Amino acid sequence: MLKLIRAPNLMLAQHWVNLLEMAGIGCELHNRYLQGALGEIPVDQCGPEIWLSDERDEALARRLLDNARRGPARGAVLWHCGQCGEMLEPQFTVCWQCGTARDPLAG
Ligand SMILES: [Zn+2]
C-alpha cells in the first residue's frame, strides 16, 4: 500500500477514488471518519487519505488527479501556502492544512 494523497474533504476524496477506479487503479479511502475529531488529532493526521493498492500505479494515479484538479479551473494556478508550503487549488482562499489565509501578493 502506498499513500497517494490527502484530500481536503471527503467529497473530493470520494471523487478522486472514483476517477482512479474508473482507470482501473486499485485504491482505498482511509481516515474517512476522522473529520469530526478535529481538535483532538493534529490537523496533518486528519482528513481522508487515498492509498494505492499497488505503488506501481503511482505515476498514473498522480497524473489522473492532476488532470482532475486542473480540469474545472482552467487557467487558474495552484498556490503554495506561505506558512506550511502546502500546494493549494485556486478556489481555496485559506490553507486547509494550517488555516493560513492566502497571501494575495504571493504566487
Ligand atoms: Zn498552510
Boltz pocket constraint, residues with backbone or C-beta under 6 A from the ligand:
constraints:
  - pocket:
      binder: B
      contacts: [[A, 81], [A, 82], [A, 83], [A, 84], [A, 85], [A, 86], [A, 95], [A, 96], [A, 97], [A, 98], [A, 99], [A, 100]]
      max_distance: 6.0
